[in-house]
Amino acid sequence: MDLNKIAEKIKAGLRAKEVIIVVGSMEVFYEGRASSTLGAGERLLIIKEDGSVLVHRPRGYEPVNWQPPDSKIEVGVDEGRLVVEARRVRPREVLKAVFTDVKAVLSFKLHDEAEFAMYATEEDMKRAILMEPTLIEDGFKPMESERRAGDSGFIDIFGVDREGNLVVVEIKRRNATSEDIRQLLRYVESVERELGRRPRAIIAAPGVQRSAMRELASHRVEFRCVTPRRCAEILKRGQGLERFL
């Protein structure tokens, strides 16, 4: 592709305050609060209408390099390479992406005025489970929330199952990790020392990270799929019922 034409297309997108995506082989250099160099690789450079800049690799959801809004962006061709430079004055920061090959350039005027609505927090999820214990299982009866477990912290929900077995429930609004499972086991051991009975361990979350699956099985921790969205629906339904009570 003609790098001069690409540079002009990016400049036109910047003038129009469009969202610009450049895909190609690049090196990335940063100077500012620290300094870094990222060797050649095929990546995405995203320039947003507010002047923020992000560099994404083919894997992962976080940018490997970025500049915040209101960056001053300059584009040019130097010795057969496309150079995109994003600068800030205070604090002084410079992010430079140097392309040796460009596969595609996209530029759009996007409109987005929608309000962001986040589903239930972990506290909301706990309220939903207390309102509808069958989210954990039929016959589950919560007895306490935020029950102290020695020096280990506080149990989200402590209860009994239909057979009278003690149950410790740990709630996470994102996929459970190995550390979440270890934390739950510390609660279990604290309850066992206090009451002389080992409770069942249940982790309630949207999912479990693959790296934590073996630990889940080896320690006989039970998983219940409970999502923030489902909990938000239960709370909303409960608020609707309150109007008739």
Backbone torsions as a table, in degrees:
resi	resn	phi	psi	omega
1	MET	NA	148.6	179.5
2	ASP	-74.2	111.6	-175.4
3	LEU	-65.4	-31.4	177.9
4	ASN	-65.7	-40.8	177.2
5	LYS	-66.1	-37.8	178.0
6	ILE	-63.6	-44.1	178.8
7	ALA	-59.3	-41.9	179.7
8	GLU	-66.3	-36.8	178.1
9	LYS	-65.3	-40.8	178.4
10	ILE	-65.6	-42.2	179.0
11	LYS	-61.8	-40.9	178.7
12	ALA	-64.0	-40.0	177.2
13	GLY	-64.5	-37.8	177.6
14	LEU	-65.1	-43.4	179.3
15	ARG	-63.0	-35.2	-179.1
16	ALA	-85.1	-0.1	-177.3
17	LYS	55.3	48.6	177.3
18	GLU	-95.9	165.3	171.5
19	VAL	-86.7	127.1	-173.9
20	ILE	-119.1	133.5	176.9
21	ILE	-123.3	125.0	177.9
22	VAL	-118.9	126.0	-179.1
23	VAL	-114.9	128.0	179.0
24	GLY	173.0	-173.8	179.5
25	SER	-87.4	127.1	-174.7
26	MET	-146.9	158.8	164.0
27	GLU	-112.0	152.1	-177.3
28	VAL	-130.0	132.9	179.9
29	PHE	-126.3	137.8	-179.9
30	TYR	-132.8	136.8	173.3
31	GLU	-135.4	131.1	179.7
32	GLY	172.3	-117.4	179.1
33	ARG	-63.3	-23.4	173.0
34	ALA	-148.4	-164.9	173.5
35	SER	-140.5	146.3	-178.8
36	SER	-151.6	156.2	176.0
37	THR	-135.1	131.8	176.4
38	LEU	-118.2	118.0	-176.2
39	GLY	-64.3	178.5	-173.8
40	ALA	-62.2	140.6	177.3
41	GLY	-176.1	161.9	179.8
42	GLU	-87.5	121.1	-172.7
43	ARG	-145.0	177.2	175.1
44	LEU	-111.4	132.2	170.3
45	LEU	-108.8	124.6	-178.9
46	ILE	-117.9	125.2	175.0
47	ILE	-114.2	120.1	-178.5
48	LYS	-94.6	164.3	-173.1
49	GLU	-63.6	-21.0	179.8
50	ASP	-89.5	5.4	178.5
51	GLY	90.7	3.3	175.2
52	SER	-78.9	148.5	-175.2
53	VAL	-132.0	134.9	179.5
54	LEU	-133.6	140.9	173.7
55	VAL	-114.1	121.2	-178.9
56	HIS	-114.5	137.7	172.2
57	ARG	-86.2	171.7	-178.7
58	PRO	-66.0	-15.5	-178.6
59	ARG	-127.4	154.2	177.5
60	GLY	86.6	156.0	-176.3
61	TYR	-99.7	-14.1	-178.8
62	GLU	-93.2	143.7	175.2
63	PRO	-67.7	146.6	178.0
64	VAL	-83.0	-27.5	172.6
65	ASN	-141.6	153.0	179.1
66	TRP	-162.4	159.0	172.7
67	GLN	-131.0	141.9	-176.7
68	PRO	-75.5	176.1	179.2
69	PRO	-57.2	159.7	177.9
70	ASP	69.4	21.0	173.1
71	SER	-72.5	144.5	175.0
72	LYS	-87.0	122.7	-172.3
73	ILE	-112.8	129.0	177.5
74	GLU	-121.9	142.7	-176.6
75	VAL	-131.9	137.2	177.4
76	GLY	-165.1	177.2	177.6
77	VAL	-117.7	127.9	-177.6
78	ASP	-134.0	117.2	178.1
79	GLU	51.9	46.5	176.5
80	GLY	74.5	18.0	178.6
81	ARG	-128.7	141.7	175.7
82	LEU	-83.6	127.7	-178.7
83	VAL	-118.7	123.7	174.5
84	VAL	-116.8	120.2	-175.1
85	GLU	-122.7	128.2	178.4
86	ALA	-115.8	122.9	-175.0
87	ARG	-119.8	147.5	168.4
88	ARG	-126.5	147.7	-179.5
89	VAL	-92.7	-46.1	-178.4
90	ARG	-128.8	109.6	-8.0
91	PRO	-71.8	159.2	-178.4
92	ARG	-71.3	119.6	178.1
93	GLU	-143.3	141.9	177.3
94	VAL	-134.4	123.9	173.9
95	LEU	-115.0	123.3	-177.1
96	LYS	-124.0	123.3	174.1
97	ALA	-107.9	123.8	-177.7
98	VAL	-114.6	113.0	-176.9
99	PHE	-94.7	130.8	170.9
100	THR	-98.1	-17.0	178.9
101	ASP	-154.1	137.3	179.2
102	VAL	-120.2	122.6	-179.1
103	LYS	-89.0	-33.4	-177.9
104	ALA	-162.0	150.1	173.2
105	VAL	-133.3	126.4	179.3
106	LEU	-124.3	143.2	-179.4
107	SER	-143.2	126.1	-174.9
108	PHE	-136.2	146.8	167.0
109	LYS	-96.4	107.6	-175.5
110	LEU	-104.5	145.2	178.5
111	HIS	-122.1	125.1	-177.8
112	ASP	-150.3	102.1	178.9
113	GLU	-115.1	10.1	-175.5
114	ALA	-68.0	148.3	176.5
115	GLU	-82.6	135.1	179.1
116	PHE	-82.1	126.9	178.9
117	ALA	-119.9	119.0	-179.7
118	MET	-93.9	136.8	177.0
119	TYR	-72.7	-176.0	-167.0
120	ALA	-53.8	142.8	170.3
121	THR	-78.1	174.4	177.4
122	GLU	-63.5	-34.9	176.8
123	GLU	-64.8	-40.5	176.5
124	ASP	-64.5	-39.4	178.9
125	MET	-62.0	-39.8	177.8
126	LYS	-63.5	-43.0	178.7
127	ARG	-61.5	-39.6	-179.7
128	ALA	-66.0	-40.1	179.1
129	ILE	-67.3	-39.3	177.1
130	LEU	-64.9	-33.8	178.9
131	MET	-74.3	-36.7	-177.7
132	GLU	-134.5	80.4	-175.5
133	PRO	-60.9	-18.1	179.5
134	THR	-66.4	-10.8	171.7
135	LEU	-58.2	-30.7	176.6
136	ILE	-85.3	-53.7	174.4
137	GLU	-178.4	160.1	175.7
138	ASP	-62.2	135.3	177.2
139	GLY	88.1	-5.3	179.1
140	PHE	-71.6	133.0	-179.7
141	LYS	-124.0	106.9	175.7
142	PRO	-66.1	139.8	177.6
143	MET	-114.0	-37.4	-179.1
144	GLU	-144.9	150.8	168.2
145	SER	-120.7	149.7	-176.9
146	GLU	55.2	46.5	177.9
147	ARG	-80.5	130.1	-179.9
148	ARG	-67.0	136.5	177.9
149	ALA	-118.9	72.9	-179.6
150	GLY	58.2	-132.6	178.0
151	ASP	-91.4	3.8	-174.4
152	SER	-82.7	-18.1	-178.5
153	GLY	127.6	-148.5	-175.9
154	PHE	-125.4	132.4	178.7
155	ILE	-76.7	131.3	-179.5
156	ASP	-60.0	-56.2	177.7
157	ILE	-138.6	130.8	177.8
158	PHE	-118.9	128.0	-177.2
159	GLY	-157.2	-162.5	178.9
160	VAL	-133.0	152.4	175.2
161	ASP	-92.2	-176.4	-175.5
162	ARG	-66.7	-18.5	177.8
163	GLU	-92.3	-0.3	-179.6
164	GLY	88.1	5.5	177.2
165	ASN	-74.1	142.1	176.0
166	LEU	-68.9	146.3	-178.7
167	VAL	-135.7	130.4	173.9
168	VAL	-110.9	125.6	-177.9
169	VAL	-116.1	125.6	174.0
170	GLU	-109.3	132.9	-174.1
171	ILE	-112.2	133.9	175.1
172	LYS	-135.0	136.6	-179.8
173	ARG	-86.0	-7.2	174.8
174	ARG	-126.4	175.5	-176.2
175	ASN	-57.7	134.2	-176.6
176	ALA	-69.5	144.1	-179.7
177	THR	-109.1	174.0	175.8
178	SER	-60.3	-39.4	179.7
179	GLU	-65.3	-35.7	176.3
180	ASP	-62.3	-40.1	179.4
181	ILE	-67.5	-41.3	178.3
182	ARG	-64.1	-38.0	177.3
183	GLN	-63.3	-43.4	177.9
184	LEU	-60.9	-40.8	179.3
185	LEU	-65.2	-33.0	176.0
186	ARG	-65.2	-37.7	176.2
187	TYR	-64.1	-43.5	179.6
188	VAL	-58.7	-46.9	-178.8
189	GLU	-65.5	-35.1	177.9
190	SER	-66.2	-42.7	178.2
191	VAL	-64.8	-41.1	179.7
192	GLU	-62.3	-40.8	177.8
193	ARG	-65.7	-37.5	-176.4
194	GLU	-75.5	-43.4	-171.2
195	LEU	-108.0	-8.8	179.0
196	GLY	75.5	12.0	177.8
197	ARG	-133.0	136.0	179.5
198	ARG	-86.8	120.8	-179.1
199	PRO	-81.4	161.1	169.7
200	ARG	-70.4	148.2	-179.8
201	ALA	-114.5	122.3	-179.5
202	ILE	-127.3	130.4	173.8
203	ILE	-109.5	124.8	-177.7
204	ALA	-107.4	115.1	-174.8
205	ALA	-159.8	167.3	176.6
206	PRO	-65.3	-26.8	-178.5
207	GLY	-172.4	-176.5	179.0
208	VAL	-129.4	131.4	177.4
209	GLN	-61.0	144.3	-177.9
210	ARG	-56.6	-37.0	-178.8
211	SER	-66.5	-16.3	-178.0
212	ALA	-101.1	-4.9	-174.1
213	MET	-63.1	-42.3	-179.0
214	ARG	-64.0	-41.2	179.1
215	GLU	-65.8	-37.9	177.5
216	LEU	-58.3	-47.2	-177.1
217	ALA	-71.8	-42.2	-174.1
218	SER	-68.3	-26.2	-179.4
219	HIS	-102.8	7.8	176.8
220	ARG	57.3	39.5	173.8
221	VAL	-86.8	133.1	-178.3
222	GLU	-93.0	145.5	-179.5
223	PHE	-113.1	136.4	173.0
224	ARG	-125.1	126.0	179.6
225	CYS	-77.9	105.6	178.6
226	VAL	-129.3	118.4	-175.1
227	THR	-103.7	151.3	175.1
228	PRO	-56.9	-37.0	-178.9
229	ARG	-64.7	-44.9	179.0
230	ARG	-61.8	-41.2	179.9
231	CYS	-66.1	-38.7	178.0
232	ALA	-62.5	-38.9	178.4
233	GLU	-63.5	-40.7	179.6
234	ILE	-65.3	-43.6	179.8
235	LEU	-65.1	-39.3	179.0
236	LYS	-64.6	-41.4	178.2
237	ARG	-64.2	-38.9	178.8
238	GLY	-65.1	-38.8	177.2
239	GLN	-64.8	-34.7	177.4
240	GLY	-66.3	-38.9	179.6
241	LEU	-67.3	-31.1	-178.0
242	GLU	-59.8	-26.8	-178.8
243	ARG	-67.7	-20.8	-177.5
244	PHE	-102.8	0.3	-177.5
245	LEU	-101.9	NA	NA
